[in-house]
Amino acid sequence: MKGESWHVRIFSGIARSIFHSPRKWFVGSALVLGFLIAGLPRLEFVLDYTRFYTEDSPVTTFFKTFQNQFTGDAQAVWIMPETEQHAFHPKTLQQLHALNDTLRNIEGVENVLSLHNLELPLRNAFGYQTERLVRNDTISAFDSTRVMTLPLTANQLVSKSGRYPALVLQFEETYPKDSVYERLREIDQIMHARFASSHMAGRYWGEVQYNDMLQTETVKGIIGSVVVLIVMLWILFRRVGSIVLPAIAIVLGVLAFFGLKGWAGWPIDLLGVLFPPLLLIVGLSDVVHLYAKIQWKLHLKLSLRDAVKEAWSETGYATFLTSLTTGIGFMSLLSTKILPIRNFGWEAAWGVVMMFGVCIVVIPIFLRLAKNQIWQPRAATNDSWTKMGDYVSSIAAKRWTVPLTMSVVITLGVVGALRVESGVTNYWQIDPEATLKRDLVFFDEEFGGARYLDIGIKKVDDDYVDGPADFRVVEELTQYMRSNPAIGSVLSASDIPSALNMARFAGLPEYFELTESESNLEQDLDMWFLADSVGYHRFVSLDGKWLRISARLANVKTDSAIAIQTGIKNKLAEIDENYSLEFTGNSVLMDTTNDMLVENMFQSLALAFIIIAILMSLLFRSLRMLVLSLLPNVLPLLIALGVIGYMDIPLGTSTALILTIGFVIAVDDTIHYLMKFRLKMMETNDVKTAVKETNAQVGRALVLSSSVMLAAFIPQFFSAFLEQFYFAVVTSGVILSALVADLFLLPWLLLRFYRKR
């Protein structure tokens, strides 16, 4: 109509067109949604740790170079049965014998090493030979002592207590990763069939377990979200149609989004389990605001057609703005250098748009086609919420109550924020009862550590490092590392030459060291290269410029791991300043990624803050209103940091997104409030009256939508990922604090500082 603003014409026009031609809209929507949902079978679950590594980082670049310079696949898998007898018992050795033979026959397996087939070098009159320690499934006391003493075997093939044996399995380097996953599942079934309890460790096994958990948690999240959806709609509207129709619309939107992921080739990774509650929040929030307005219009004796048209004209634009700001907030995550987080931001923005489109189109179609009154919303008065609006307004009218209360809350938030730490341990986010976590704890406690650390040592002048002097430097650094109780296992370039020297002295472990003779050491190095060039280049790079040390640390936090690395670097400088080193390995990359997560968290938050501030300034065209609108949204962020600090929550992959997600959620309520406030100011031209009536009308929708948001995270409280549990806890704090800020702080600010134009 003439005189109506453009957004009123658009949204009321959509409702009018749907009521005029419902079947055309129904067929068109069914075709679009059907096509998207058809992409569900193409959806994949993927957890590849390397996808989380920071792109274009020197650490990542060196990791790739390091892998290319050394032969063999370093991603070994440890298989650790809990046998009835100790590791050296004949019955245990007999079990290892049978298991060894079984594993060797599995497709793709290149090598299996255990106590059963362990061989050590021995020198006799004919030169160097290898000696098998286990014969006829028995081992001597002398050889048992050697196994427990030698760094090559201690914490590798037998636990540090000697109680549990281990088999170290490696797949062919070119064997496809998906096939490795299948073989590991096959091995897991074999272990369950032969032993009452067993464990596995290694990157590939971690990825297998993560992928299985991702599928389970995603399905649980969707089912839980649907249950929460139905319960909340019943609590809010108490009518069959007001439960079934919005539920169908929202479920269709969620399925269509996951179908889009399938068509687009966007896999579900660790962050994918966040989509069900987030989409539920977006969809239900839109539904609550729209249905609440329809109920009010029906109470005013409007027909269903007119009620929908007016509800869409009045609330549709605010809902569109909240979807826009939410989408832009997620899009701010595109500034990060971590691929899965960028993907999450891009996909979440699409999800928000899709949920808005479904709610704004599908729900009017359902309402138009619903002939029976039971399928239509019931009229609802606003008396109780008017009383609440009066109460809130009376508190906001007081000069000191709100600012003093907020000052206390802000102080507590600041204290908690100062306690926030970014350091994490490996697999900290896994439920202690999960198989993966129990395997990790067993490996960490019994086999010396689960935090992998690779070290590359080179000369400062970039000269070759394949001479005796170079190996002596590595040996001294290796001995230093083995003296550190936090480092449970060290395999070094100096180990094989040390074992060859030990062979000169009847295999006595006290002679496991580099020979003092330069000529003998050169001979040992040459023999190693000639006898096993592949093994040689596992520790000496192909270009001869790097020597390698591979270690496993106790599963300490990032800051403790960095302290250990600093001590190693300082020790090398003390040994010989002509050498330098670089740290690499999965744990180093994960630590680097985690630090980048924290940095990106604040960068993406700042970007979202700036973009939304620009939108708000364009919307209200007032610097004063811009400041007033953003101030209440700072409080939830501070509360989030405070909760993280007080609960000692690590900043991991999901929790690092909390501030950005919390901010865009908080802004939604503010936009709804200020849009209604602006309308009331046009009607009444009085700030106090506008605030009072806004509290009465929008307060109901804000409380209901906040309740829906809190309920949406209920399934996350039962997730096997502790990170999802923490995410739900902190985000719930954000939602509650955002509601309080919009109902009390924002009215107080408007009453004190708003000026009529």
N, C-alpha and C positions, 0 to 999 in steps of 0.2 A: 504494500500500500504506500501511497505517497506520504512522505514525512517519516516513514519508518527507516531505521538505520539498516545498512546493508546486511549485517549479521542477522538481524531479526527477520528480514525478508528471506534469507537463505534457509535458516533452520525451520521457520514456520512453513516455508515453501516445501521443504522436504516432507514434513508431516502432512501438509495438505495434499501433495502429490501421492503419497503412499495411501492416504485414505480414499483418494479418487481412483487410483489404479493399483489396488493391492496385489492382484494376481501377476501383473507384469513385474512389479518389484520382487514378488516372491520367487518367480521363475529366475529372474536375473540374479538374485542373491543366492538361490540354490545352486545355480551353475557355477558361480564364482567360488562359493564355499566348498562345493563338491570337488571342483578341480584342485583346490588347495589341499583339502583333506586327503585326496588321492595320493599325495606325496608322502604320507606317513610310512608306507613300507620302505621307502628309500632312506629313512632316518638312520643314522649311525651313531654309536656310542664310542667315543675315542678319548683315551687319556694317554697322551704321549708327552712325557716330561719335557722333551726338547721344544715343544710348542710354547712352553711358558718361559723359555730362556729369552733374555733381553736381546732384541735384534740390534745389529750393528754395534754391539758392545765389544771392546777389546777382549774381554773375558770369553765371550762366545766365539769370537774369531780365533783366539788361541786354542780353545777347546777343539774346534774343528781341525785346525792345523795339527794339533797334538795327536788326534785320532788317526789322521792320515799318515803321520810319520812313524807310527808303531804298528807292528803286525798283530794280527789276532784280534778277536772280539773280547774286549776287557769285561763285558757284561756277563760274568759268570753267575751261575745259579747254585746256591748251597742247598743241599738236601740233608736234613738232620733228623733222623729217626730217634725217638726216645726208646731205646732198646731196654730190655729187662736187665741186662748185665752191663758192666762198664765197657768202654770202647775197645779194650784189648782182650776181652774174654773170648775164648774160642767160639762160643755160640754167636757172639756179636760178629766176629770175623766171618763166620760161616754165612750169616745173614747178609753181610756186605758183599760176599762173594756172589751169592745168588742175585742180589739187587744190581750189582755191577754188570753182570751178564745181561740182565733184563734191560737196563738203561742203554747199554751200548747198541742194542738192536732196535732202538727207537729211531724212527726216521729223523734226519737232520742233526742228530747228536754226533759231534766230532770227537769229543774226548770225555772220559769219566775218570776222575782220579779219587782214590780212597785209600785207606790203610791196606786194603786187600792187595792192590796192585802197585803200591808205593815202592819205588826203587831209588837207591842212593848210590853215588859213584864210589868205587873202591879201586885203589891202585895196587897192582901186583907186578910180578916179573914180566908180564906180557903187556903192561901199560894200564890204561884206565878201562875199567869195565863197570857195569851196573850190578848192584846186588839187591835182590828182592828181600824185603824184611819179613814178609808173611809167607810161611811155607806150611802147606797142609792145614791152613786155617789156624795157625798158631804163630805167636811172635815171642821172641826171647825178652827177658827182663832188660837186657842191655839195649836192645832195639826200642823197647817201649820207652826207656829213659831218653834215648836219642830223639824219638818223635816228640816227646813232651818238651825237649830242650831246644831243638832246632827251630829258628824263626820260619823256615820254609814249611813246617808242618804244624807247629803250635798255633792254636786259634785258626787253623786252616782245615786240617783233616780230623782234628780232635779238639774238644772243648778244653779250656784252660784248666779245668778240674780233672780231666781225663775220663769224665763220666760218659760223655756223648760223642759218637763218631759223626763224621760228615762226609758227604760225597760232593765234590766240586765238578759241576757239569758245564760244558761249553758246547754251543751249537756251531754249526758251520757258519762262517762269516757271511756267506751269501744267502743263507736260508731266510726266507721271507718272515717278517715279524709276526704276521697273522698266523702263520704256521707254527711259529715258536709258541705262541699263546695256546694253540690247540694241543701241542705236545706237552706243555706244562700242565694243562688240565688233565691230560691222560696220565702223566706222572703222579699227579695228586691223587687220582683214583687208585693207582697202584700202591701208593704209600698207605692210603686208608685201608686197603685190603690186607696189607701185610703187617701193619703196626697199629697198636692201640692209639698212639699219638705220634705225630711227626710235624716237622716245620720246614718251610722253604724260605729263602731270602735271596735278594738280588733285584735289580731294576725290572727285569722282565716279569718276574712273579708279582712285583708291586703293581705293575701296569695291568696284569690279568685281574688281580683282586680289585683294583680301582674301577676297572671297566665293569666288572660284575656288580659292584656296589652302586655305580652310577645308574645302571639300568634299574636295579631294585629301588633305589631312592627316587628316581624320576617317576616310576610307576606309582610308588607309594605317595609321592608328592601330588600327583594328579588325582589319585583316588581320594586322598585326604582332603584336597582342595574342594573336590566335588561334594564330599560329605559336609565340610564346613560351609560351603556355599548354600546347600539346602537348609541346613540348620539355621544359619543366619537369616536367610530369606523368610523362613517360618517365624522366627522371633520378631522380625521387623514388620511383616505384612499380614501374617495369619490368614492367608487365603490361598487356595490351591493354585489359581492362575498366577498369582503374584510370586509363587515359588517356582512353578514348573516353567513358565515362559521365560523369565529372566535366566533361570538356570540353564535352559536349553541354549539360549542366546550366548551366554558366557562360555559354556562348554564348547559350542561350535567355534567361538572365537579362539579358544585355547587350542583345539584340534587343528583349526586352520593355520594357526601360527606354527605349530610343530610340523604340519604338512609343508608349509613354506620352507622351513628349515630343511626338510627332506628334498624338495625340488631344487633348492639353492645349493645343496651340498654343504650345509652348515651342520657339523656334527654336534652332538651333545657331549660336553666335557664337564669338568668339575663345576664350572659356573652354571652349567645347564640346569642343575637341580634348583636354582633360584627362580627359574621362569614360572613354574606353576603358582607359587604364592604371589609373585609380582603381577602376573597377568590377572590373577583372581582379585588382587587389590584394585588394579586399574578398572577392571570390568564392574566389580561390585560398587566401587565408588561412583562410577558413572550412573549405574542403575539406581543407587540410593538417592542421589541428587535429583534425577529425572522422575523417579516414582514418587518421591516425597512432594515434588511440585505438582504432579498429576493429582495426588490425593488431596492436596490443598485446593486445587482448582475444582475438583469434583465436590468438595465441601461447599464451595461457593455456588453450587447448583449449575455448573457448566456441563454441557454434554461431553461424552468421552472424546469426540472428535475435537471440540474446541479446547478441552482440557489438555489434550496431547499437543495441539498446535501452540497454545500459549506456553505450556511447560517447555516445549522445544525452543520457542522464541526467547524465553526469559533465561532458561538454564543451559540451552544448547551451546551458546557462545562461551559461557563460563566453563562448561565442560570441555569445549574445544580448546580454550586457552590453557586449562590445566593439562590436557593431553599434549599440547604443543610444548609447554614448559617442561613437562616430564620427559618427552622425547628429546628435547634439546639438552636437558640435563644428562641423559644417557649418551647422547652424541658427543658430549664433552669428553667421554672416555676414549674417543678416537685419538686424543692427543698423546696417549700412552704409547710406549715402545714395545709393550708386551702384547703379542698377537691375540691370545684368548680374551684379554680384557677389551681390546679394540673390537673384536668380534661380538663380545657380549654387549657393548654399548650400541653398536650398529643394529644387532638383532633385537635388543630390548626396545629401541626406538621404533622399529617396525611393529613389534608386538603392541606397543601403546597405541599406535595409529590404527592397527587392525581392531583392537578391542573397542576403540572409540567408534570406528565405522560400524562394527556389528551392533553396538548398543544404540546408535543413533538411527540405524536403518531397520534392523531385524525386529527390535522390540515394537516399534509402531506397526510393522507388518502383522505381528502376532496379535496385537491389540485390535487391529482392524478386522482381522479374520475371526476373532473370538466372538461368537454370537451369544454364548451363555454368560450370564452375569458372573458366574463363579470364576471365570477366566479373566475378569476385568478387575483393576484395582478398586479397593473400597475407599470411600471418602474418609478423610481424617481431619479432625480439628487440630488446632495448635495450642489449646488452652494450657496444657501442662508445660509446653515449651515457652509459652508467653510468660508464665510465672518464672521459669528458669531465666529467661531473658531479663526480666525485671531484677532478679537476684544478682545476676552477673553485672548488670548495669549499675546496681547500687554499690557493688564492690569497686567497680572501675571508677565510680564517681569519687571515691575516697582518695585523698591526696597522697597518703603515705603507705597504705596497706600493700598495694601492688608493687611499687618500687622496692620497698624493704624486703618483701618476700622474694622478689626476683633477685635481689642483691645476694641474699643468702644462698639461693639456688646457684647463682653464677659463681660464687666463691667456692662452693662444694664442687662444681664442675671443673673449675680451674685447678683445684687441688688434685682431683682425679686425673685430669689431663696431664699433669706433670708426672704422673706415675706410669704413663704409657711407655711400653718398651716394644721395640720392633724385632728383637731376636726370637727365632723359633728353632725347635728341634725337628728332625725328620719325622714325618708322619704324625705330627702333633695333633692334627685334626681328625684322626681316626678314633672311633669309639674303642676303649680298652678291651671290650669283649669281642671285637671283630677279629676274624682270622688273621688278617694282615697285621694288625697291631700286636697280637699275641706272638706271631712269628718274628716280628721285629724285636720285641722285648726279649724273646728267647735268644735270638742271634746276638743282640747287644750284650746281654748278661753272660752268656756262655762262650761266645766266640770273639770277644774283645772289642766289639763296636760295629755300628751300622752306618756310620757317617764316612763316606768314601772321600779320599783325598789323594790326588795325583800331583806329583811334583816333577817338573822338568828342569834340569840343571844344565847350564851351558857356560861357555867362557864369555867374558865380557867382550873380547875382541872377535867373537864369532868364529873361533878356530875349532878344529875337530877335537872331540872329547873321547877318543877311543883308546887312549894310552894308559899305562899303569898309574901315572900321577893323577889322572882324572878319576880313576876308580878308587884311589885312596882317599880323595876328597869326599867322594860319595859314601865310602865306608864309614868315615868319621861322622858324617852327618847322620847316617843311618843308625849308628850306635847311640848318638844323642837322642834321636827320636824314640828308640826302643827303651831308653831309660825314663821316658815320660809315661807315667801310669795312665794318662788319659788316651794314649795311643796303644790300642790293643794288638794291632797287627801291622807289620811293615815288611814288604817285599821290595828288594832293592837290586839295582844293577850289579852290586858287589856280591850278591848272594851266591850265584853259581860259581864264580872264581873262588869264593870262600869254601864252598862245598868240595871243589876240586882239591884245594889245599888240605881239607879235612881228610880226603881220601888217601893222602900220602901217609897219614898217621893212623891207619887202621880204622878210620871212621870215628875217631874219638871226638865228641862234640866240642871239647875245649879248644880244638884246633880249627873251629869254624871261623876263619878269618883269612884275610888276604895274606899270601906268603910274603915274607920279608925280601925275598930274592926278586929283583927286577926281571931277570931272565925267566925265572919260573912263572912269574905273573904274566909276562908276555906269552909264554907258552900256553898257560891256562886260557887266556883270552882267545888265542888262535884256535885252540882245540874246541872251545865252546862254539865259536863261529862255524867251524868246519863240521862239527857233529850235529849242531842244531841251529841253523841260521834263522829259522822262524822264531825259535825261543830267544835267540840272541837279540833279534830286532824287536822283541817285546820290551826290552829295556834299553836298547841302544837304537836311536832313531835311524831311519833309512839313509838320511843325509849325513849321519855321523856327527851331528852338531848338538844332540841332546842326550843326556842320561836320565833315566827314570827311576823314581821311587813311588811305589803305590802303598798307601796306608789306609787303615780303617780306625777312626776315632770313636770314642764313646759318644753316644747320641746327645751331645751337649748343645746348648743354645748357640746361636750365630756368633754372639760376642765372645763366648769362650773359645769357639773354633778359630775366630780371628786372632785371639790372643796366642793360641798355639801356633798358628801360622807365622805370627810376628816373631815368636821365639825361634822358630826354625830358620827364618830369614836372617835374623841376627846371628845365629850360630854359624851359618854359612859364611857370613861376612867376617866372623872371627876366625874361621878355619883358613879361608883364603879369599881375599878381596878380588881376586881375578875371576871369580865365578859369580854368576847370578842365577836366580831361579824364578819360575813362574808356577803358581798354584792353579790347578784345574780339577776337573771331575764334576760329577753331578751335584754333589753337595755344595761345591764352590759356586756353581752356576745358580743353584737354588737360593743360596745366600745373596748373591748379587741381584737376582730377580726380586727377592723379598725387599731388599733395600730400595730397589727401583720402584716397587709397589708403593712403598710409603711416600716416596718423592712424588710419584705420579698421582697418588691420592689427593695430595694438596694442590697439584697443578690442575687436575681435572675439576676439582671443587672450585678453585679460583676461576677457571674458565666458565663453568656452569653459572657461578655467581655473577660474573660479568655479563654473560649473554642474557640471563634472566633479568638482570637489572636493566639492561637496555630495553627489553620487551616491556617491563613494568613502566619504564619512563615513557615509552611510546604509548602505552595504554592509558596512563593517568596524566601525562604531559605536565608533570609537576615534580620538581626535585624534592620537595618536602614529602610528597606522597611516596616517592621512591624510597626515601630513607625510612619512613614510617612502615612501609610494606616489608622491607628487608630486615629490620631490627628483630621482629618476633621470630624470624627464621634462623637467626644466629644462635638463639638459646638452645634449640634442639641439637645443633651440632656440638655445642659445648657439653650438653648432657651426654651425647653419644661418646665423646672422648672421656668424660668422667666415668661412665659405666665401664668402658674398656680398661681404664686405669685401675679402678677399684676391684674389678674382677680378674685382673692380670690376664686379660685376653690377648693372645699374640695377634699381631697384624699380619694375617695370612692373605691368601688370594681373595676370599670372599669378604673377610672383615675389612680389607683395605678399601672396599667399595662402599662401605657403610655411610661415610660422610656425604658422598655424592648422591647416593640413592636417598638417604635421609633428607637431604636438602630439597630434592625435587618433590618428595612426598610432602614435606612441610609447606612448600610454596603453594601446593594445590589448594589447601584449606584457606590460605591467605587470599588467594585470587577469588575464590567463591565468596568469602566474607566481604572483600572490598568491592566486588562487582555489585553485590546487593546493597552495600552501604552507599555506593554512588547513586543507585536508583532511588533509594530512600531519601537521599539529600535532594534529588530533583523534585521528589514529591512533597517533602516537608520543609525543606530549606532550614532545618534546625538540626544541629549536630547531636544534641542529646536524644532527640526523638529518633533520629536516623540510627544511632547506635543501639537504642533500646529495641526498635523494631527489627533491626538486622540480627541482633542476638536472638530474638524470638523466632525468626523465620529460618535463618541460616544455621542457628545453633543446633536445631534438631538434626539437620542434614550432616553437620560436622560431627556431632556425637555419634550418629548412626554409622557414618562412613569410617570414623576412627575405630569404632567397635568392630566393624567388618575387617578393617586392616589388621587389627590385633588378632582376630579369630583366624585370619588367613595364614598366620605364621604358626598356628598350633601344630600342624604336621611336622614342622621343622624342629620342634622341641623333642621329637622322637627320632630324629635322624641319626644314622650311624656315623655321620660326619659331624664331629664336634664343631667344626667351623660353621656349619649351617645352624647348629644350636645357638652358638654365640651370636651369629648374624640375627637370628630371630629375637634373642634377648635384647640386643642393642637397638635394633630397629623398633621393637616395641617401646623402648624408652623414648626413642625419637618421636614416635606417633603420639604417645601420651603428652610429652612436653610440647609438641607442636599444637595439640588441641588446647592445652592450658594457655599457651602463649596467644593463640588466636581468640580465645574466649575472654581472657582477662588482660593480658598485656596490650594487645592491639587496640581494644576499646579504650583503655587508659591513655594510650598514646594519641588516639584520635580526639578524645575529649580535651586533652591538654594542648595539642600542637596543630590540629587540623585547622586550616583557615579557608573560609569560603572564597571562591574565586569570583 
